[in-house]
Amino acid sequence: ARLTIDLIAGHSSAIKKSLWCNDDSQILSAAEDKTVRLWDSRSMEEVKTLTFDTSVSSMEYLADGETLVITYGKTIAFYNALSLDLIKTVEAPAPINSASLHPEKDFFVAGGDDFKLYKFDYSTKEELESYKGHFGPVHCVRFSPDGELYASGSEDGTLRLWQTAVGKTYGLWKCVLPEDLGTENSEQLYSSTPEIKA
């Protein structure tokens, strides 16, 4: 068997991210030259280029919805992955390094330089909540395929898992209510609020 390597030239600086899309017929690439380029994987020709004011920090491709999520600066942008037409942008309070759209497109999460995770409503763009769980910048966030949880990876050296619906019994998570425990444990561990055990 022979291995054939094709070169695609076009970016003027280091490529930070590349991924297959549209049934592997196309390739998306993001580089430090502040562009995202769409390539035809058969002809190796550039199909379209998006240019930004700052370098792109992350890209996520959702095959089911043909959606592309791009982050740059404080912006989270959503594009049609086939045409690269802009769907919408959302501005976050801090520089964002990564964002992930829930499989059902109800909301999305993002993380960045201020150590926080943000959850936004996809339709209204409203910030639903934000919370600090890491002790360093968040570099990557991704939903699980079933949308039940998402992971965040940080410069602090940790990977954290978060429930989409907090308190739902799922995998290793089980909501334990005070009345379900013995009297001794209940008095020691709980006041009046339930706790989520993982």
C-alpha positions in Angstrom: 0.0 0.0 0.0 1.2 3.5 -0.8 0.5 6.6 1.3 -0.3 9.7 -0.7 0.0 13.1 0.9 -1.6 16.1 -0.6 -0.6 19.6 0.4 -3.1 22.4 0.6 -1.5 25.9 0.6 -3.3 29.2 1.3 -2.8 30.3 4.9 -0.1 32.8 5.6 0.6 31.7 9.2 0.3 28.7 11.5 -2.9 26.6 11.3 -4.4 26.2 14.7 -7.4 24.0 13.9 -8.6 21.9 11.0 -11.5 19.5 10.8 -13.5 17.4 8.3 -17.1 18.6 7.5 -20.0 18.0 5.1 -19.6 14.2 4.9 -15.8 14.6 4.6 -16.2 16.4 1.2 -14.8 19.6 2.7 -12.2 20.7 5.2 -12.3 23.7 7.5 -9.1 25.3 8.7 -8.4 28.2 11.1 -5.1 29.9 11.3 -3.3 32.7 13.1 -3.7 34.8 9.9 -7.2 35.6 11.3 -9.0 33.5 8.7 -11.2 30.4 8.5 -11.0 28.7 5.1 -13.3 26.1 3.6 -11.6 23.6 1.2 -12.9 21.1 -1.3 -11.2 17.8 -0.2 -11.1 16.4 -3.7 -9.8 19.3 -5.7 -7.9 20.8 -2.8 -9.2 24.2 -3.8 -10.4 27.0 -1.5 -14.1 27.3 -1.6 -14.6 30.3 0.8 -12.7 32.4 3.3 -13.9 34.1 6.5 -11.8 37.0 7.8 -11.8 38.2 11.4 -10.4 41.1 13.4 -8.5 38.7 15.7 -7.3 35.1 15.6 -9.9 32.4 15.9 -9.6 30.5 19.2 -11.8 27.5 18.5 -14.1 25.8 16.0 -16.8 23.2 16.6 -18.7 21.5 13.7 -22.1 19.9 14.4 -22.9 17.6 11.5 -26.6 17.1 12.4 -27.5 20.7 12.3 -24.8 21.7 9.7 -23.7 24.4 12.2 -20.2 25.8 12.7 -19.4 27.4 16.1 -16.4 29.8 16.0 -14.9 31.8 18.9 -12.7 34.8 18.6 -12.0 37.5 21.1 -15.2 37.9 23.2 -17.4 36.7 20.3 -19.1 33.4 19.9 -20.3 33.1 16.3 -22.6 30.6 14.6 -22.4 29.9 10.9 -24.1 27.6 8.4 -21.4 25.0 7.8 -22.4 24.5 4.1 -22.4 28.1 3.0 -20.4 29.8 5.7 -23.2 32.3 6.0 -23.4 34.0 9.5 -26.4 32.9 11.6 -25.7 35.0 14.7 -23.1 36.3 17.1 -23.1 36.6 20.9 -20.7 38.8 22.9 -19.4 37.3 26.2 -18.1 39.3 29.2 -14.5 38.0 28.7 -12.3 36.6 26.0 -13.6 33.2 25.0 -11.4 30.2 24.1 -14.0 27.6 23.4 -17.8 27.2 23.0 -20.1 24.2 22.4 -23.7 24.2 21.2 -26.2 21.7 22.8 -27.2 19.0 20.3 -30.8 20.2 20.5 -29.7 23.9 20.0 -31.5 25.0 23.2 -28.4 26.7 24.6 -24.6 26.7 24.4 -21.8 26.9 26.9 -18.5 28.8 26.6 -15.3 29.3 28.6 -12.3 31.6 28.5 -9.7 33.7 30.2 -11.7 34.7 33.3 -11.8 31.0 34.6 -15.6 31.0 34.2 -18.1 28.9 32.3 -21.0 30.7 30.7 -24.4 29.3 29.6 -26.4 31.2 27.1 -29.9 30.7 25.6 -29.3 30.0 21.9 -32.5 31.7 20.7 -32.5 34.8 22.8 -28.7 35.1 23.3 -29.5 35.7 27.0 -26.8 34.7 29.6 -28.5 32.1 31.7 -25.8 31.6 34.2 -22.1 31.8 34.8 -19.9 30.1 37.4 -16.3 29.6 38.4 -15.1 26.1 38.8 -11.5 26.3 37.4 -8.4 28.0 38.8 -7.1 28.9 35.3 -8.3 29.9 31.9 -10.8 27.5 30.3 -9.4 26.2 27.0 -12.0 23.7 25.8 -15.7 23.0 26.4 -17.7 20.2 24.7 -21.1 18.6 25.1 -21.5 14.9 25.2 -23.3 13.4 22.2 -26.5 12.9 24.2 -26.3 16.5 25.6 -26.7 15.3 29.2 -23.3 16.7 30.3 -20.4 18.8 29.1 -16.7 18.8 29.8 -14.4 21.7 30.4 -10.6 21.6 30.3 -8.5 24.2 31.9 -4.9 25.5 32.1 -5.2 24.5 35.8 -4.6 20.9 34.7 -8.1 19.6 35.4 -11.0 18.3 33.3 -14.4 18.8 34.9 -17.7 17.3 34.0 -20.9 19.3 34.4 -24.5 18.1 34.4 -26.8 19.8 31.9 -29.8 19.3 34.1 -28.3 19.5 37.7 -29.8 17.0 40.0 -30.9 14.5 37.3 -29.8 10.9 37.9 -27.4 10.2 35.1 -24.3 7.9 34.9 -22.4 8.4 38.1 -24.5 11.3 39.3 -27.3 10.6 41.7 -29.3 13.2 43.6 -29.3 12.3 47.3 -31.9 13.9 49.5 -31.4 14.3 53.3 -34.4 12.0 54.0 -32.8 9.3 52.0 -29.8 9.2 54.5 -29.5 7.9 58.0 -30.0 10.5 60.8 -26.3 10.7 61.6 -25.1 11.3 58.1 -28.0 13.7 57.4 -27.0 15.9 60.3 -23.4 15.9 59.5 -23.5 16.4 55.7 -26.7 18.3 55.1 -28.7 21.2 56.4 -31.8 21.5 54.3 -30.6 21.5 50.7 -29.9 18.4 48.6 -26.5 17.7 47.3 -25.4 16.2 44.1 -22.9 13.4 44.4 -20.6 12.4 41.6 
